[in-house]
Amino acid sequence: MSTTAYIWLSPDRQGEFDVEIGARVIDVNQNQLKVVDDNGKERTLVNNPANFKKMHATSFTDIPDMIHLGDLTEGAICRNILLRYNKDKIYTYIGSILIAVNPYTQLDLYNQQYLRSYRNRKFGELEPHTFAIGDNAYQNMLRERTDPNAKVNQCIIISGESGAGKTESTKHILQCLVAKSGTKKNSNIEQQILEANPIMEAFGNAKTIRNDNSSRFGKYITVNFDSTGVIANAYVDQYLLEKIRIVSQTKEERNYHIFYCILAGLGNEERNKLKLTKATDYTYLNKSTPTCDTRNDAEEWKAIRHACKVLMFTDDELFEILRILAVVLHLGNIQYVAQSANGMDSVAIKDSELIEFIASLLGVDAKRLSTALITQTLEVQEGKVARALNTSSAVDVRDAFVKGLYGQLFEWLIERLNIAMNNKSNANRQNPSDGKFRSVSVLDIFGFEKFEQNSFEQLCINCTNEELQQFFVHHVFKLEQAEYEKEGVNWKEITFIDNQDIIDLLTHGQMSIISMIDEEMIVPQGTDQTLYVKLQQQHGNNKHFISESSRQSLLFGVKHLAGPVSYDCLNFLEKNRDTFSNDLKHVLAKSNNRLIKAIFPIESLNLDDKKRKPSLVAQFRKSVEVLLSALRQCEPFFIRCIKPNEFKATHNFDRERVVQQLRYSGMMETINIRRIGYPIRHDFNEFVHRYASIAPSLGLGQDYQIGKNKVFLKDEHDAMLEQARQKVLADSILVLQKAVRRYYAQRQFERAKKLAKWLQQSWLCYAERRAYCEMRLGFRRLQVLYVTQHIDENQKPYIETVPPIQTLAKDYVARKNTKLRPKAFSILQERVVQTWRDVRHKQPRVDIANAHDKRAGTSRRYGRDADDVEDGAAGTQRALEPKPDPFKSDVSRNSFEEFAAKYFQHGYDAKHTRTEIIRPLLDLKSGVDQKAAVATFQMIMKFMDDKEDITSPTPTSSKNDEENQRLESQDDIIVPELYSLIAQQHQMKVEKEDDPYERKNSKDNGAFNKKLAYLEERLKKENPFIEDRHLTPLEKIQMITMLGIVRPRLRDEILCQICKQLNDHPAPRKKPSGNAEKAEQRESSLKRGWFLLCICLYTFPPSSILVRFLRNFIQNSPSNVSKVAEFALERSYKNGSRYEPLSMEEIDAIQQGSSIQISAQIIFGEEQRYVRCDPATTAEEVCLELARHLNIKSTFGWSLFAVCQSEVCSCL
């Protein structure tokens, strides 16, 4: 024997599940062999063939399909699964049956790349995987069939013990089905199918000793597809929710996940509304460990909320569900106080506030709820009487109520998911036999359970597993062999383990255990003790029934296929009733809670005591029958999930536990029948119809059978035939494509040829027509030239007489102006003298602050108008003298701080502030101007986003407190009066002399007077301050600039306020290292301020006093827009104030730092000229620029007109 040989060794022990183990020879001596077995243990054996058996070559390494094993033994099967498990190959085939071993860790086997690789692949082409099962089920569903009795719908049955990985396999199957049919049209349905799992797991899964995410209910998910293979809808059927877990859990287990998720994930507001704290504060949660190492309850709650949104749960529905869950937790915390009255035991609820809060969540009367929890209404001959409950009975009533409440909530939740996935107002199931839909169903049901204490729930679960095992046996063994016998196939019968006798004991017949439990509940004196006695008497001699020797307990046992299990009859009858107190039903019937009304409709409450609700056993039997009936209508696929160990440990393979699970699931017999059997069969018509195209390429095969009506094939034969068929179809498709492409190419060529001829004819006609038109046009031009020349010769004498007439007209105008100049000069002198007299006779009002300044020996007088008329004849003389140009003089010494120190009033300085002012900066005599100045500063702060939410401080002078309070009390009415102030000022301008700041080429104000009435009416209708709405930035800009236009006294005030907010601004000069968001906000404020200053300077100029200081402030500013501001200052000071605020186009030009381009057209010409201008450009400047472009030396008689929507107005 060589050192590379493999052998089988007998097991060390001769236990029930001990099988032979594989070993590799590492050293050979004359009398000894040194080997290493599959567990990694070195052994030394006597070199005697009687001590070992040689291993078949197929067992040296792992193989994906175990029907190809040469050693068909349990040891060989176990070794193959072990070798694959150690390589993280957790899936293995037995023909089309998949064995899945739970790795208890995350493997990278389920990404999109894996999913795409298994599309349209047959079994055996790739490594075994759940995706292969899902893909083949989908392909079989779409497969064409000629036999009308053939099963179209598919089902995938996932079975195994608790903790074997059934739920995860279900998720992977659904992921595969959704990806197979994925289209944009149905993406919402597909996402809903996937997102339904987190919700069902949260409400129906819990941590057990064997599994951290154990399904405590069964679910049968049906995915319906239309004829094109696209998902149409989906349904979920649920079976046997474990309600006892809500009120009681064993050690190291938890309640349902949802309770821990809401306590870990809810926000404080929702917690306070529901009065929820932590898990250890609730009786239903603190009986066992509240944490689970493999779960993050807070993150799970986020996933649940997201899934609820996908499945179209409203926020109100979700909160109503939370209210019911909170009721369950608070009901568990009710404490009873034992009492005694008239010799009878009774109880009272200790915490009345808690019961009132529970009643408010349920929407019922607190007093009636409290009474129903501690008393029971009985019917006697005299009527109904209330019987007080003792402490134990009251706790049972409360727990039964909680189980019923949660159970109904769970059923409603499943129905709500069905409605969402069906996209209808009700979730009525589509009959799969009507041919409208095809379906693939997935069954994920609880596995076989055996605990230290097993009760009614375990009996129902294990009965279901026995029924499913019988379905597997019936499909794989009984139907298979019956089909072979019917068709006369040469076949050797295989013996297999049949559990029909166990099913007869448990569920079939009137004397089965399940039937006797249901019958005993009807018997008037029936108890758990009488049930136990009857079971012993009826089934004591059954080989599958185990009679316990002890008479102290109510234990009996059943020898299940998976092993014996002992059941405790205690509370069997009570659990079978599956209901709660009628008194509590009457209380719920009066509830005003919408969800309570939905999950407990009046007809389901069964308020009539004479009607008995179906027992849990009756519901169980009916649901199992419906499930098996649905499975029999489908072509099944099987996934057998295996637990490698009992400790949920990674890479820990317990051979005995694995062999036990393989044995009772019949895997040995399954391998045998799949190996020697013919799982693929076609009737003759279908076979010929499907494979006639590949008949010429097929040779004479072997290992197939031809029956009376069908052809029987192996799995590999079916795969080979399908591959050959696909190849022939692909080749045929290429031939068809070539023919179709040739046809289209020929047709396209003929069309192109015909079109080319038509184009040639059309081009020749066009060329001839164009030549004719050119000739005709030439003759017409000659005619025009001849007529024009004739007219010119006739008009030449008249044209020569025009220049002398123009010269005479100009001389006449010049002489007239010379005569009128002395008269105009005398009128101007009279007006100046009159103005000086008016000023002398007026007594200026001096406020308290000016009086205080005079007492201090300083003079801070500042004129009311932009250019004040100064006292005395000297002032008048200076007004008549030409002023020096401030833009040519040196302003380096005229700082803004110096101006503020000299002219600012009330203690204000030139630095930036984040608090509002309550008085103007400059000396404004008019009360209205003072109010407008304060309101303007508020608007500037809002525009720059500089306003601070604190009370504005008062000025430094304590003597002004009374006056400050008077001004602050008027703040509420300042802003609404601004629009009226603007309109009044325009009316006053009509009656006054021309303002010195108005444009030199001013036009008549009559047009503006016509607009005044409309302006006032519009301001009243759209007054944003009266309606208390926020102004847009554009409205703020227009409001500020309009005040400067109509109130010249406020121009310097507005400019000073803006400069004050820009001076010493807190915006960072360099990139900030601290709070970047705050620094960015300050920088934005600074940019807004400079932008507003540029707009104001373009709209109106400052006074001659302020202009030098303002120019110095702009030149010393580090801002990028300082050049724009200086240019605007020079332009507005030269051309004067505007009549209207800036348009949106002009504002955009300022913001972008560009000029505005306007187009002009000479009336008698066709060519347009473009002129660039800025917001301070006058019509005269535009005319001069156009004259320069057109080489017009004299602009006398020329004017500029604007045309807008067929309306023409003069701009001069």
Buried (B, 14 or more C-beta within 10 A) or exposed (E): EEEEBBBBBBBEEEEEBBBBBBBBBEEBEEEEBBBBBBEEEEEEBEBEEEEBBEBBEBBBEBBBBBBBBEBBBBBBBBBBBBBBBEEBBBBBBBBBBBBBBBBBEEEEBBEEEBBEBBEEBBBBEBBBBBBBBBBBBBBBBBEEBEEEEEBBBBBBBBBBBBBBBBBBBBBBBBBBBBBBBEEEEBEBBBBBBBBBBBBBBBBBBBBBBBBBBBBBBBBBBBBBBBEEBBBBBBBBBBBBBBBBBBBEBEEEBBBBBBBBBBBBBBEEEBBEBBEBEEBEEBBBBBBBBBEBEEBBBEEBBEBBBEBBEBBBBEEEBBEBBBBBBBBBBBBBEBEBEEBEEEEEBBBBBEBEEBBBBBBEBBBBBBEBBBBBBBBBBEEEEEEEEEEBBBBEBBBBBBBBBBBBBBBBBBBBBBBBBBBBBBEEEEBEEBEBEEEEBBBBBBBBBBBBBBBEEBBBBBBBBBBBBBBBBBBBBBBBBBEBBEBBEEBEBEBEEBEBBBBEEBBBBBBBEEBBBBBBBBBBBEEEEBBBEBBBEBBBEBBEEBEBBBEBEEEEEBBBBBBBBBEEBBBBBBBBBBBBBBBBBBBBBBBBBEBEBEBBBBBBEEEEBBEEEEEEEEBBBBBBBEBBEEBBEBBEBBBBBBBBBBBBBEEBEEEEBBBBBBBBBBBBBBBBBBBBBBBBBBBBBBBEEBBEBBBEBBEEEEEEEEEEBEBEEBBBBBBBBBBBBBEBBEEBEEEEEEEEEEEEEEEEEEEEEEEEEEEEEEEEEEEEEEEEEEEEEEEEEEEEEEEEEEEEEEEEEEEEEEEEEEEEEEEEEEEEEEEEEEEEEEEEEEEEEEEBEEBBEEBEEEEEEEBEBBEBBEEEEEEBBBBBBBBBBBEEEEEBEEBEEEEEEBBEEEBEEBBBBEBBEEBBBBEBBBEBBEEBBBBBBBBBBBEBBBBBBBBBBBBBBBBBEBBEEEEBEBBEBEEBEEBBEEBBEBBEEBBBBBBBBBBBBBBEBEEEEEBBBBBEBEBEBEEBEEEBEEBBEEBEEEBBBEEEEEBEEEBBBBBBBBBBBBBBBBBBBBBBBBBBBBBEBEBBEEEBEEEEEEBEEBBEBBBBBBBBBBBBBBBBBBBBBBBBBBBBBBEEBEBEBBEBBBBBBBBBBBBBBBBEBBEEEBBEBBBEEEBBEEEBEEEEEEEEBEBEBBBBBBBBBBBBBBBEEEEBEEEEEBEBEEEEEEEEEEBE
